[in-house]
Amino acid sequence: MKQVYYADMNKETTINESSLEVINLREKLRLFSVENRQIDSPYRIKTEVLNEFRNRSRAINLMTTDKRLLVSKVIHFDDKFLYVRIPMGFRIEPGESVIVRFPADENNYILQTLVHQIKTPVLCLRFLDPRKDRRYQAPENHQIIYSIMGNDEPILFDKRLYVLRKTIVEDDYSISLEELIGRFDGFNEKGEMIFRDIKRYTPVETMEGELINISRGGAMIAVHDEKIRKQSLIFTESTIELPDNKDMFCRLRLFGYVCNNNPDNTICIRFLKRIDTPSFEDILKHWAEDQM
């Protein structure tokens, strides 16, 4: 995980440095837009377009965990791996995630990958399926609080503001996941990002909905507000508790991107970043089993 240094901390917030993840909201929204199509393999790209990447007449973009957008060229790919040239400025280790963008005239193709192997000058990336995560059904009338973010929110246009995800795992494996907002203030001598004025996001108006299902990557919510449209950005708050162990819980305060608005007043949202904490899946499994 990228090391982050924080200074001038808001007194109400305590953050463990090793639990802080940096998310560039503006870049995420651009990647989530209708101009980007999520794929699980380059073979999903139109043949005539794919051939241009094969013969290297088109370049690709790599977005790394340190928020750099780098240019590269495809060397080769098969059913599981993509081989590309290591671009200048590439700083990442095996096992970390890289988003690959294949720019095309009609839309961009987005491939989520993990660094499998680095052998200069070749980088080997393993494909990830963007729809692989299991969804867990919520009990009836499970409350979720949400708010719609307006287009005038500073974080949508201020390039120095970032979303910072704080993860706390307790001794009993209970989890608290909260996305804060911090102001980028440069790098320290170790090359670590410095953030100041880290604060909680405070919605102007909140509404109550019903959590239908949830996974590591997103959720489905029943809402009662006609203002929510596809591509809206919302902020959600909910707590998942195990019926037979109220002391074990998962508390969520996360942003969500509305990727689908259904006729039955439900919406599908994507979290800005997949929840990779191992005990999160364990809690969801027990939570779903307790309903059976």
C-alpha positions as CSV (number, residue, x, y, z in Angstrom):
1,M,0.0,0.0,0.0
2,K,1.2,3.5,-0.8
3,Q,2.7,5.2,2.3
4,V,1.0,8.4,3.2
5,Y,2.2,11.2,5.5
6,Y,-0.4,13.4,7.1
7,A,-0.1,16.6,8.9
8,D,-2.3,19.2,10.7
9,M,-4.8,16.4,11.4
10,N,-8.4,17.3,12.2
11,K,-8.7,16.7,16.0
12,E,-11.8,14.6,15.6
13,T,-10.1,12.1,13.3
14,T,-7.4,9.5,14.2
15,I,-5.8,7.6,11.4
16,N,-3.4,4.7,11.4
17,E,-0.9,5.5,8.6
18,S,-0.8,1.9,7.3
19,S,-4.6,1.9,6.8
20,L,-4.9,4.9,4.6
21,E,-5.6,4.5,0.9
22,V,-5.5,7.4,-1.6
23,I,-8.3,7.7,-4.2
24,N,-8.3,10.3,-7.0
25,L,-12.1,10.9,-7.2
26,R,-12.0,12.9,-10.5
27,E,-9.9,10.1,-12.2
28,K,-12.3,7.4,-10.9
29,L,-15.4,9.3,-12.2
30,R,-13.7,9.6,-15.6
31,L,-12.9,5.9,-15.7
32,F,-16.5,5.0,-14.6
33,S,-18.1,7.2,-17.2
34,V,-20.1,5.9,-20.2
35,E,-17.1,6.5,-22.4
36,N,-15.4,3.6,-20.6
37,R,-16.3,0.0,-21.1
38,Q,-15.2,-2.5,-18.4
39,I,-13.7,-5.7,-19.9
40,D,-12.1,-8.9,-18.5
41,S,-9.8,-9.5,-21.5
42,P,-8.4,-7.7,-24.5
43,Y,-10.4,-10.1,-26.7
44,R,-13.5,-8.2,-25.7
45,I,-12.2,-5.3,-27.9
46,K,-13.5,-5.0,-31.4
47,T,-11.2,-6.9,-33.7
48,E,-10.2,-4.0,-36.0
49,V,-9.4,-1.8,-32.9
50,L,-7.6,-4.6,-31.1
51,N,-5.3,-5.2,-34.2
52,E,-4.1,-1.6,-33.9
53,F,-3.0,-2.3,-30.3
54,R,-1.4,-5.5,-31.5
55,N,0.6,-3.8,-34.2
56,R,1.5,-1.0,-31.8
57,S,0.0,1.8,-33.9
58,R,-2.1,2.6,-30.8
59,A,-0.7,3.2,-27.3
60,I,-2.3,2.2,-24.0
61,N,-2.5,3.9,-20.7
62,L,-1.6,2.4,-17.3
63,M,-3.0,3.9,-14.1
64,T,-1.0,2.8,-11.1
65,T,-1.6,2.9,-7.3
66,D,0.5,6.1,-7.0
67,K,-2.1,7.8,-9.3
68,R,0.2,8.2,-12.3
69,L,-1.2,7.8,-15.8
70,L,1.6,6.4,-18.0
71,V,1.8,5.6,-21.7
72,S,2.9,2.1,-22.9
73,K,2.6,-0.3,-25.8
74,V,1.3,-3.8,-26.0
75,I,3.9,-6.6,-26.6
76,H,1.7,-9.6,-26.4
77,F,-1.4,-11.1,-24.6
78,D,-3.1,-14.4,-24.1
79,D,-6.1,-15.7,-22.2
80,K,-4.7,-14.7,-18.7
81,F,-1.9,-12.2,-19.1
82,L,-1.0,-8.9,-20.9
83,Y,2.6,-8.1,-21.6
84,V,3.5,-4.5,-22.1
85,R,6.6,-2.3,-22.1
86,I,7.6,-0.8,-18.7
87,P,7.0,2.9,-19.1
88,M,9.2,5.7,-17.7
89,G,8.3,6.6,-14.2
90,F,6.8,3.2,-13.4
91,R,7.0,2.5,-9.6
92,I,5.0,-0.5,-8.5
93,E,5.5,-4.0,-7.0
94,P,4.2,-7.5,-8.0
95,G,0.7,-8.0,-6.6
96,E,-0.4,-4.4,-6.8
97,S,-3.2,-3.3,-9.1
98,V,-2.9,-1.5,-12.4
99,I,-5.8,-0.2,-14.5
100,V,-5.1,-0.5,-18.2
101,R,-7.0,1.8,-20.6
102,F,-7.2,1.0,-24.3
103,P,-8.2,4.3,-25.9
104,A,-10.5,4.0,-28.9
105,D,-12.5,6.4,-31.1
106,E,-15.9,5.4,-29.9
107,N,-15.1,4.6,-26.3
108,N,-12.3,3.5,-24.0
109,Y,-11.9,-0.1,-22.9
110,I,-10.9,-0.6,-19.2
111,L,-9.1,-3.7,-18.0
112,Q,-8.4,-4.2,-14.3
113,T,-5.1,-6.1,-13.7
114,L,-2.6,-7.2,-11.1
115,V,1.2,-7.0,-11.6
116,H,2.2,-10.6,-12.0
117,Q,5.9,-10.3,-12.9
118,I,8.4,-7.6,-13.8
119,K,11.3,-8.5,-16.1
120,T,12.8,-5.3,-17.5
121,P,11.8,-4.1,-20.1
122,V,8.6,-6.3,-19.9
123,L,5.7,-6.0,-17.5
124,C,3.4,-8.9,-17.1
125,L,-0.2,-8.1,-15.9
126,R,-2.8,-10.7,-14.9
127,F,-6.4,-10.0,-15.9
128,L,-9.1,-9.4,-13.2
129,D,-12.8,-9.9,-13.9
130,P,-14.6,-6.7,-12.9
131,R,-17.7,-8.7,-12.1
132,K,-16.2,-11.5,-10.1
133,D,-17.3,-10.6,-6.6
134,R,-20.2,-12.5,-5.0
135,R,-23.1,-10.3,-3.9
136,Y,-24.6,-11.1,-0.5
137,Q,-28.4,-10.6,0.0
138,A,-29.3,-8.2,2.9
139,P,-32.1,-9.0,5.4
140,E,-35.4,-7.3,4.7
141,N,-35.5,-3.6,5.6
142,H,-31.8,-3.2,6.2
143,Q,-31.3,0.5,6.6
144,I,-28.8,2.5,4.6
145,I,-28.4,6.3,4.8
146,Y,-27.5,8.1,1.6
147,S,-27.0,11.6,0.3
148,I,-26.7,12.9,-3.3
149,M,-23.5,14.9,-4.0
150,G,-24.1,18.2,-5.8
151,N,-22.2,19.3,-8.9
152,D,-20.7,22.1,-6.9
153,E,-18.8,19.9,-4.4
154,P,-15.2,21.2,-4.1
155,I,-13.7,17.7,-4.4
156,L,-15.2,17.4,-7.9
157,F,-13.1,20.2,-9.3
158,D,-10.3,21.0,-6.8
159,K,-7.3,19.0,-8.0
160,R,-5.6,19.1,-4.6
161,L,-8.5,17.3,-2.8
162,Y,-8.4,13.5,-2.6
163,V,-10.6,10.8,-1.0
164,L,-8.7,9.0,1.7
165,R,-10.1,5.6,2.8
166,K,-9.5,4.7,6.4
167,T,-9.7,1.1,7.4
168,I,-9.7,-0.1,11.0
169,V,-9.8,-3.8,11.8
170,E,-10.5,-4.6,15.5
171,D,-9.1,-7.6,17.4
172,D,-12.5,-9.4,16.9
173,Y,-12.2,-8.7,13.1
174,S,-14.9,-6.1,13.1
175,I,-14.3,-3.5,10.5
176,S,-14.8,0.3,10.1
177,L,-14.4,1.6,6.6
178,E,-14.6,5.4,6.1
179,E,-13.8,7.6,3.2
180,L,-12.5,11.1,4.3
181,I,-11.4,14.1,2.3
182,G,-7.9,15.5,2.5
183,R,-5.9,18.3,0.8
184,F,-2.7,17.2,-1.0
185,D,0.2,19.3,0.1
186,G,3.1,17.8,-1.9
187,F,5.7,15.1,-1.2
188,N,8.1,14.6,1.7
189,E,11.8,13.7,1.3
190,K,10.8,10.0,1.0
191,G,8.5,10.6,-1.9
192,E,5.4,10.1,0.3
193,M,2.2,12.1,-0.3
194,I,1.5,14.7,2.3
195,F,-2.2,15.5,3.2
196,R,-3.5,18.3,5.4
197,D,-7.0,19.2,6.7
198,I,-8.3,15.7,6.7
199,K,-12.0,15.8,7.4
200,R,-15.1,13.7,7.4
201,Y,-17.5,14.3,4.5
202,T,-20.6,16.0,5.9
203,P,-23.8,15.6,3.8
204,V,-26.1,18.6,3.6
205,E,-29.2,16.4,3.4
206,T,-29.6,12.6,4.1
207,M,-32.2,10.1,3.1
208,E,-33.1,6.6,4.2
209,G,-33.0,3.7,1.8
210,E,-32.9,-0.1,1.9
211,L,-29.8,-2.2,1.3
212,I,-30.7,-5.0,-1.1
213,N,-27.3,-6.7,-1.6
214,I,-23.6,-5.9,-1.3
215,S,-20.2,-7.1,-2.4
216,R,-16.6,-6.1,-2.2
217,G,-17.1,-3.9,-5.3
218,G,-20.5,-2.3,-4.8
219,A,-24.1,-2.6,-3.7
220,M,-27.8,-2.4,-4.8
221,I,-30.0,0.0,-2.9
222,A,-33.7,0.7,-2.9
223,V,-34.2,4.5,-2.9
224,H,-37.1,6.9,-2.8
225,D,-35.7,9.8,-4.6
226,E,-36.2,10.7,-8.2
227,K,-33.2,13.0,-8.3
228,I,-30.8,10.1,-8.4
229,R,-29.7,9.5,-12.0
230,K,-27.2,7.2,-13.6
231,Q,-23.6,8.6,-13.1
232,S,-24.7,10.4,-9.9
233,L,-22.3,10.4,-7.0
234,I,-23.7,9.5,-3.6
235,F,-22.4,9.0,-0.1
236,T,-23.6,6.0,1.9
237,E,-23.6,5.0,5.6
238,S,-24.6,1.6,6.9
239,T,-23.7,-1.0,9.6
240,I,-23.8,-4.7,9.1
241,E,-24.1,-6.7,12.3
242,L,-24.1,-10.5,12.9
243,P,-27.5,-11.5,14.6
244,D,-25.8,-14.0,16.9
245,N,-22.8,-11.7,17.7
246,K,-23.8,-8.0,17.9
247,D,-20.2,-7.1,18.9
248,M,-18.9,-8.2,15.4
249,F,-19.8,-5.7,12.8
250,C,-18.8,-3.8,9.6
251,R,-19.4,-0.1,9.7
252,L,-19.3,1.7,6.3
253,R,-19.1,5.3,5.3
254,L,-18.3,5.2,1.6
255,F,-18.9,7.1,-1.7
256,G,-20.7,5.3,-4.5
257,Y,-21.0,5.9,-8.2
258,V,-24.5,5.1,-9.6
259,C,-23.8,2.8,-12.6
260,N,-27.5,1.8,-13.1
261,N,-30.9,3.2,-12.2
262,N,-33.6,0.5,-12.4
263,P,-37.3,0.9,-13.1
264,D,-38.1,-0.7,-9.6
265,N,-36.6,2.3,-7.7
266,T,-33.3,0.4,-7.1
267,I,-29.9,1.7,-8.0
268,C,-26.6,-0.2,-8.5
269,I,-23.5,1.6,-7.2
270,R,-19.8,0.9,-7.5
271,F,-17.5,1.8,-4.6
272,L,-14.6,4.0,-5.6
273,K,-12.3,1.2,-4.7
274,R,-12.9,-2.5,-4.1
275,I,-12.9,-3.5,-0.4
276,D,-9.9,-5.9,-0.1
277,T,-9.9,-6.3,3.7
278,P,-10.1,-10.2,4.2
279,S,-12.4,-10.1,7.2
280,F,-15.0,-8.1,5.2
281,E,-15.9,-11.2,3.1
282,D,-16.0,-13.3,6.3
283,I,-18.5,-11.0,7.9
284,L,-20.7,-11.0,4.8
285,K,-20.6,-14.8,4.6
286,H,-21.8,-15.2,8.2
287,W,-24.3,-12.4,7.8
288,A,-25.8,-14.1,4.8
289,E,-25.8,-17.6,6.4
290,D,-27.6,-16.2,9.5
291,Q,-30.6,-15.3,7.3
292,M,-31.1,-18.8,5.9
